[in-house]
Amino acid sequence: MSPSRPLEFARSTEKEPHLERARAILRAHPEIKDLCGPTPITALFVLLLVGGQVAIAWALRDSPWWALLATAWLVGAFIDHGLWVLIHECTHNLVFRSPRLNAVLQLFTNLPILFPAAASFRKYHLIHHRFQGDPELDADLATPFEAKLIGNSFWGKAFWELNFWAFQAMRVSRLKRIPLVDGWYIANFAIQIAFIAGVWALLGPRALVYMFLASIFAIGLHPLGARWIQEHFLVKAPQETYSYYGPLNWVAFNVGYHNEHHDVMRVPWTRLPQVRKLAPEFYDSLHYHTSWTALWLKFLFDPSLSLYSRMTRTGGSGDGTVQAEDSAKAA
């Protein structure tokens, strides 16, 4: 077991690392630009996963609680995790050419997840790319209160993973320079309320319990939850972004290729592995993960990893209110 790191965030005086590396990659391999652009077939996967999750909920509408829990862990979590990745694809306008069509598809993709999160994710995630590690603007960072509350014990980190969805929502109050409520957010909220009411009326409460459990396992206390540890937690400082090259990329739409995604954001999931193949000299020297399960267990049991295991930086973010549209230009 590694020695415990001090319970404080790491700090960098450098700019976020991806813009300069992206420029270097594209100078060395301009053919990577040919990989960029939307992939409309992604919409078909959205339809399959949304339909599949609703069908499973219908099949479980009269099932015992243990069946709801087991199916949510073994099947539903993988479906919802896939839906999160496809929401991410829509966020970067990688399904259709029209940003509006991507945003509409994103709201549909959100349905079985229950939490109205697609519109806010679109806004905060694009800003995360531009202001990685900035405590005032990066919603991917835990708040100081959140990090101190959880600490580095097994029980604290397990509690955090189980309730990750709630902690994510609470981070919004820290991001005062980013307006949350707009027309898309209101539409997202209203559509989710209507969907929940419809499922309750037509399928019953147990179907909703299954969907809720699948949603929290997809991002929380489950090996899939290690993806959020994998992406930016400092396991090999000062490197602050990490990829995952393992078999679960097959069911997670290649979301493990996270360095590649941050470097060339306009490449869709279907072509992300080709970025590494075309530019191995930029990626082979970087530390990467091969097992989400191993990382998940390491995070839970190793006190050297905690919510403080993140690189932070300040400055260079400008003043005033930050609009998601500004960050969308970087996508």
C-alpha positions as CSV (number, residue, x, y, z in Angstrom):
1,M,0.0,0.0,0.0
2,S,1.3,3.4,-0.9
3,P,2.0,6.0,1.8
4,S,-0.8,8.5,2.4
5,R,-0.5,11.8,0.5
6,P,-1.2,15.0,2.4
7,L,-5.0,15.7,2.3
8,E,-4.7,18.7,0.1
9,F,-5.1,19.3,-3.6
10,A,-2.0,19.3,-5.8
11,R,-1.4,22.6,-7.5
12,S,0.1,23.5,-10.9
13,T,1.5,26.7,-12.2
14,E,1.2,25.4,-15.8
15,K,-1.7,25.7,-18.2
16,E,-3.9,22.7,-18.8
17,P,-1.8,20.2,-20.8
18,H,-4.1,19.3,-23.6
19,L,-4.1,22.3,-25.9
20,E,-0.4,22.4,-26.5
21,R,-0.2,18.6,-27.0
22,A,-3.1,18.8,-29.4
23,R,-1.3,21.3,-31.5
24,A,1.8,19.2,-31.5
25,I,-0.1,16.1,-32.4
26,L,-1.9,17.8,-35.3
27,R,1.4,19.2,-36.6
28,A,3.0,15.8,-36.6
29,H,-0.1,13.9,-37.8
30,P,-2.5,16.2,-39.8
31,E,-4.3,13.1,-41.0
32,I,-6.0,12.9,-37.6
33,K,-8.2,15.8,-38.7
34,D,-9.8,13.3,-41.0
35,L,-11.1,11.4,-38.0
36,C,-13.2,14.4,-36.8
37,G,-16.9,14.8,-37.4
38,P,-20.2,13.5,-36.3
39,T,-21.3,9.8,-36.4
40,P,-25.1,9.6,-36.9
41,I,-25.2,5.9,-36.2
42,T,-24.7,6.8,-32.5
43,A,-28.4,7.8,-32.4
44,L,-29.3,4.2,-33.1
45,F,-27.4,3.1,-30.0
46,V,-29.3,5.7,-28.0
47,L,-32.6,4.2,-29.2
48,L,-31.4,0.7,-28.4
49,L,-30.2,1.5,-24.9
50,V,-33.2,3.7,-23.9
51,G,-35.6,1.1,-25.2
52,G,-33.7,-1.7,-23.6
53,Q,-33.6,-0.1,-20.2
54,V,-37.4,0.7,-20.3
55,A,-38.1,-2.9,-21.4
56,I,-36.1,-4.3,-18.5
57,A,-37.9,-2.0,-16.1
58,W,-41.2,-3.3,-17.5
59,A,-40.1,-6.9,-17.1
60,L,-39.1,-6.2,-13.4
61,R,-42.3,-4.3,-12.5
62,D,-43.5,-7.1,-10.2
63,S,-40.1,-8.6,-9.2
64,P,-38.8,-8.9,-5.6
65,W,-36.3,-6.4,-4.3
66,W,-33.3,-8.7,-4.6
67,A,-34.0,-9.1,-8.3
68,L,-34.2,-5.3,-8.8
69,L,-30.9,-4.9,-7.0
70,A,-29.1,-7.7,-8.8
71,T,-30.3,-6.7,-12.2
72,A,-29.4,-3.0,-11.6
73,W,-25.9,-4.0,-10.6
74,L,-25.2,-6.6,-13.3
75,V,-27.1,-5.2,-16.3
76,G,-28.7,-1.8,-15.7
77,A,-25.5,-0.1,-14.6
78,F,-23.8,-0.9,-17.9
79,I,-26.7,0.4,-19.9
80,D,-26.9,3.7,-17.9
81,H,-23.1,4.1,-18.1
82,G,-23.4,3.7,-21.9
83,L,-26.1,6.3,-21.9
84,W,-23.9,8.7,-20.0
85,V,-21.2,8.2,-22.6
86,L,-23.7,8.9,-25.4
87,I,-24.8,12.1,-23.6
88,H,-21.2,13.0,-23.7
89,E,-21.1,12.4,-27.4
90,C,-24.1,14.7,-27.9
91,T,-22.4,17.3,-25.7
92,H,-19.5,17.5,-28.2
93,N,-22.0,17.6,-31.1
94,L,-20.6,14.3,-32.4
95,V,-23.8,12.6,-33.4
96,F,-25.4,15.2,-35.8
97,R,-24.0,18.3,-37.4
98,S,-26.7,20.5,-35.8
99,P,-25.9,21.4,-32.2
100,R,-29.7,21.7,-31.6
101,L,-30.3,18.2,-32.8
102,N,-27.5,16.9,-30.5
103,A,-29.1,18.7,-27.6
104,V,-32.5,17.3,-28.3
105,L,-31.1,13.7,-28.6
106,Q,-29.2,14.4,-25.3
107,L,-32.5,15.0,-23.5
108,F,-34.0,11.8,-24.9
109,T,-30.9,9.9,-23.8
110,N,-31.3,11.2,-20.3
111,L,-34.7,9.5,-19.8
112,P,-33.9,6.2,-18.0
113,I,-31.2,7.9,-15.9
114,L,-34.1,9.7,-14.1
115,F,-31.9,12.6,-12.8
116,P,-32.3,15.7,-15.1
117,A,-28.6,16.0,-15.8
118,A,-28.1,16.2,-19.6
119,A,-28.5,19.9,-20.1
120,S,-26.3,20.8,-17.1
121,F,-23.7,18.3,-18.1
122,R,-23.5,19.8,-21.6
123,K,-22.7,23.2,-20.0
124,Y,-20.3,22.2,-17.3
125,H,-18.5,19.5,-19.2
126,L,-17.5,21.9,-22.1
127,I,-16.2,24.3,-19.5
128,H,-14.2,21.5,-17.8
129,H,-12.3,21.0,-21.1
130,R,-11.3,24.6,-21.3
131,F,-10.6,25.2,-17.6
132,Q,-9.4,21.8,-16.4
133,G,-8.5,22.0,-12.7
134,D,-9.8,25.5,-12.0
135,P,-11.8,25.3,-8.7
136,E,-14.1,28.1,-9.8
137,L,-15.0,26.6,-13.1
138,D,-14.3,22.9,-13.3
139,A,-17.4,20.9,-12.0
140,D,-15.3,17.7,-12.2
141,L,-13.4,18.8,-9.1
142,A,-14.7,18.1,-5.6
143,T,-15.4,21.1,-3.4
144,P,-13.0,21.5,-0.5
145,F,-15.8,20.7,1.9
146,E,-16.7,17.6,0.0
147,A,-13.0,16.4,0.0
148,K,-12.6,17.1,3.7
149,L,-15.9,15.4,4.6
150,I,-15.0,12.2,2.7
151,G,-11.3,12.0,3.7
152,N,-9.3,9.0,2.6
153,S,-10.9,6.1,4.6
154,F,-12.6,3.2,2.9
155,W,-16.0,4.0,4.5
156,G,-15.8,7.7,3.5
157,K,-14.9,6.9,-0.1
158,A,-17.5,4.1,-0.3
159,F,-20.2,6.6,0.9
160,W,-19.0,9.1,-1.6
161,E,-19.2,6.6,-4.5
162,L,-22.7,5.5,-3.4
163,N,-23.9,9.1,-3.3
164,F,-21.8,10.5,-6.2
165,W,-24.9,11.7,-8.0
166,A,-25.9,13.9,-5.0
167,F,-22.4,15.3,-4.5
168,Q,-22.2,16.2,-8.2
169,A,-25.4,18.2,-7.8
170,M,-24.1,20.0,-4.8
171,R,-21.0,21.2,-6.6
172,V,-23.2,23.6,-8.7
173,S,-23.4,26.0,-5.8
174,R,-19.6,26.5,-6.0
175,L,-19.6,27.5,-9.7
176,K,-21.1,30.9,-9.2
177,R,-19.7,32.3,-12.5
178,I,-21.7,29.7,-14.6
179,P,-25.4,30.3,-14.9
180,L,-27.3,27.0,-14.5
181,V,-30.9,27.7,-15.4
182,D,-31.8,28.3,-19.0
183,G,-34.4,27.0,-21.4
184,W,-32.6,23.7,-22.0
185,Y,-32.3,23.1,-18.2
186,I,-36.0,23.8,-17.7
187,A,-36.9,21.5,-20.6
188,N,-34.7,18.7,-19.3
189,F,-36.3,19.0,-15.8
190,A,-39.8,19.0,-17.1
191,I,-39.2,16.1,-19.5
192,Q,-37.7,14.0,-16.7
193,I,-40.7,14.7,-14.3
194,A,-43.1,13.7,-17.0
195,F,-41.1,10.5,-17.7
196,I,-41.0,9.6,-14.1
197,A,-44.7,10.2,-13.7
198,G,-45.4,8.1,-16.8
199,V,-43.3,5.2,-15.6
200,W,-45.0,5.3,-12.2
201,A,-48.4,5.2,-13.7
202,L,-47.8,2.6,-16.4
203,L,-45.1,0.4,-14.9
204,G,-45.3,1.0,-11.2
205,P,-42.9,2.0,-8.4
206,R,-40.6,-1.0,-8.7
207,A,-39.7,-0.1,-12.3
208,L,-38.6,3.3,-11.0
209,V,-36.6,1.7,-8.2
210,Y,-34.8,-0.4,-10.7
211,M,-34.0,2.6,-12.9
212,F,-32.8,4.6,-9.8
213,L,-30.5,1.8,-8.7
214,A,-29.1,1.4,-12.2
215,S,-28.4,5.1,-12.3
216,I,-26.5,5.3,-9.1
217,F,-24.5,2.1,-9.8
218,A,-23.5,3.4,-13.2
219,I,-21.6,6.3,-11.8
220,G,-21.0,5.1,-8.2
221,L,-20.3,2.1,-6.0
222,H,-19.5,-0.2,-8.9
223,P,-16.4,-1.0,-11.0
224,L,-17.8,1.3,-13.7
225,G,-17.6,4.1,-11.2
226,A,-13.8,3.8,-11.4
227,R,-14.0,5.6,-14.7
228,W,-14.4,8.9,-12.8
229,I,-11.3,8.0,-10.9
230,Q,-9.4,6.9,-14.0
231,E,-9.9,10.2,-15.9
232,H,-8.1,12.7,-13.7
233,F,-7.1,11.3,-10.3
234,L,-3.4,11.6,-9.7
235,V,-2.0,8.0,-9.7
236,K,1.2,9.1,-11.4
237,A,1.7,12.8,-10.7
238,P,2.2,15.3,-12.3
239,Q,0.3,13.6,-15.1
240,E,-3.3,14.7,-14.6
241,T,-5.3,12.9,-17.3
242,Y,-5.2,9.1,-17.9
243,S,-6.7,6.7,-20.4
244,Y,-8.1,3.3,-19.8
245,Y,-7.2,0.6,-22.4
246,G,-9.2,-2.4,-21.3
247,P,-12.0,-4.7,-22.4
248,L,-14.9,-2.6,-20.9
249,N,-14.3,0.0,-23.7
250,W,-16.3,-2.4,-25.8
251,V,-19.4,-1.7,-23.8
252,A,-18.5,1.8,-22.8
253,F,-18.2,3.3,-26.3
254,N,-14.4,3.8,-26.0
255,V,-14.8,6.4,-23.3
256,G,-11.6,5.1,-21.7
257,Y,-9.5,6.9,-24.4
258,H,-9.6,10.0,-22.3
259,N,-6.2,11.6,-23.1
260,E,-7.1,11.1,-26.8
261,H,-10.5,12.7,-26.2
262,H,-9.1,15.7,-24.4
263,D,-6.5,16.2,-27.1
264,V,-8.8,16.0,-30.1
265,M,-12.3,16.6,-28.9
266,R,-13.9,16.4,-32.3
267,V,-13.2,12.7,-32.8
268,P,-16.2,10.5,-32.1
269,W,-16.1,7.3,-30.0
270,T,-16.0,5.1,-33.1
271,R,-12.6,6.5,-34.2
272,L,-10.9,7.4,-30.9
273,P,-8.7,4.3,-30.8
274,Q,-7.2,5.4,-34.1
275,V,-5.9,8.6,-32.6
276,R,-3.5,6.5,-30.4
277,K,-2.6,4.3,-33.3
278,L,-1.7,7.2,-35.5
279,A,0.3,9.1,-32.8
280,P,1.8,6.4,-30.5
281,E,4.8,8.6,-29.7
282,F,2.5,11.0,-27.8
283,Y,0.6,8.3,-25.8
284,D,2.9,5.3,-25.2
285,S,4.9,7.2,-22.7
286,L,1.9,8.2,-20.6
287,H,0.7,6.2,-17.7
288,Y,-2.6,4.4,-18.4
289,H,-5.0,2.0,-16.7
290,T,-6.0,-1.5,-17.9
291,S,-8.6,-2.4,-15.3
292,W,-11.4,-0.4,-13.9
293,T,-12.0,-3.0,-11.3
294,A,-8.4,-2.9,-10.0
295,L,-8.5,0.9,-9.9
296,W,-11.9,0.9,-8.1
297,L,-10.5,-1.4,-5.4
298,K,-7.3,0.7,-5.1
299,F,-9.3,3.9,-4.7
300,L,-11.4,2.4,-2.0
301,F,-8.6,0.7,0.0
302,D,-5.6,2.9,-0.6
303,P,-5.4,6.0,1.6
304,S,-3.0,7.6,-0.8
305,L,-6.0,8.2,-3.2
306,S,-8.7,10.5,-2.1
307,L,-10.8,13.4,-3.6
308,Y,-7.7,15.5,-3.0
309,S,-5.8,13.5,-5.6
310,R,-6.4,16.1,-8.3
311,M,-4.4,18.8,-10.0
312,T,-5.7,22.3,-9.5
313,R,-4.7,25.6,-11.1
314,T,-5.9,29.2,-11.0
315,G,-5.5,32.1,-13.3
316,G,-6.0,32.4,-17.1
317,S,-9.8,32.0,-16.7
318,G,-10.8,35.6,-17.2
319,D,-13.3,37.6,-15.2
320,G,-17.0,37.7,-15.1
321,T,-19.6,35.2,-16.1
322,V,-18.5,32.2,-18.2
323,Q,-20.9,31.1,-20.8
324,A,-21.1,27.5,-22.1
325,E,-21.1,28.8,-25.6
326,D,-17.6,30.1,-25.2
327,S,-16.3,26.7,-24.2
328,A,-18.3,25.0,-27.0
329,K,-15.9,26.6,-29.4
330,A,-13.2,24.4,-27.9
331,A,-15.2,21.3,-28.6
